[in-house]
Every structure is written in structure tokens, then in C-alpha cells.
């Protein structure tokens, strides 16, 4: 699988899950965002970023292995 797709697909999956969560979960944001709402939004953003980082790191593991191999040559 090309590297582009190995990086793109996990990111797309994270965004799709975030969109699905917004559709399914009973959440709303006030006109003036309240502190508890900001906390939930910030927590969801951090979770999405961490999941995205883990998936991208996994996707690029073959490149990391190639770099280690190239350094040993």
C-alpha cells in the first residue's frame, strides 16, 4: 500500500469517528461557550490528536525501519 494511503486512511478514520460521535452523542454548544463545554471539546480534540498520532506512527513504522537499516549500511 502506498505511504500516502497508509497515512491518510487512519487520519480519515479518526475524523470519521469524530463526526460520527457528533452525530450520535447528545451534545450541544451554547452561543457563548461555557467552561464545561470547552472542557469536553478540548478533551475530544486531545483524544482525536492522540489517536491520530498513534495511528500515523504505526503507519510510518516501515519508514522508520528503513531508516535504521540505511544507517547500518
C-alpha positions in Angstrom: 0.0 0.0 0.0 1.5 3.4 -0.9 2.7 5.6 2.0 0.2 8.3 1.2 -2.7 5.9 1.8 -1.1 4.4 4.9 -1.0 7.9 6.5 -4.3 9.2 5.0 -6.6 6.3 5.9 -6.0 6.3 9.7 -6.4 10.1 9.7 -9.7 9.9 7.8 -10.9 7.2 10.2 -10.2 9.4 13.2 -12.1 12.3 11.5 -15.0 10.0 10.6 -15.3 8.7 14.1 -15.2 12.3 15.5 -18.0 13.2 13.0 -20.0 10.1 14.0 -19.6 11.0 17.7 -21.0 14.5 17.0 -24.0 13.0 15.1 -24.8 10.2 17.6 -24.0 11.8 21.0 -26.4 14.3 22.5 -24.1 17.2 22.7 -24.6 20.9 22.0 -22.7 24.1 22.5 -24.2 27.3 23.8 -24.0 30.6 21.9 -21.4 31.6 24.5 -19.3 28.5 25.1 -19.4 27.6 28.8 -16.4 26.2 30.6 -17.7 22.6 30.9 -18.4 22.6 27.1 -14.9 23.9 26.5 -13.5 21.1 28.6 -15.4 18.5 26.7 -14.4 20.0 23.3 -10.8 20.2 24.4 -10.8 16.7 25.7 -12.3 15.3 22.5 -9.6 17.2 20.5 -6.8 15.9 22.6 -8.2 12.3 22.3 -8.5 12.7 18.5 -5.0 14.0 18.2 -3.5 11.2 20.4 -5.3 8.5 18.4 -4.2 10.2 15.1 -0.6 10.3 16.4 -0.6 6.6 17.3 -2.1 5.5 14.0 0.3 7.7 12.0 3.2 6.4 14.0 2.1 2.8 13.2 1.6 3.7 9.5 5.2 5.1 9.3 6.9 2.2 11.1 8.1 0.7 7.9 9.9 4.0 7.0 11.4 4.1 10.5 12.7 0.5 10.0 14.2 1.5 6.6 16.0 4.5 8.1 17.5 2.2 10.8 18.6 -0.2 8.1 20.0 2.5 5.9 22.1 3.9 8.8 23.6 0.5 9.4 24.8 0.2 5.8 
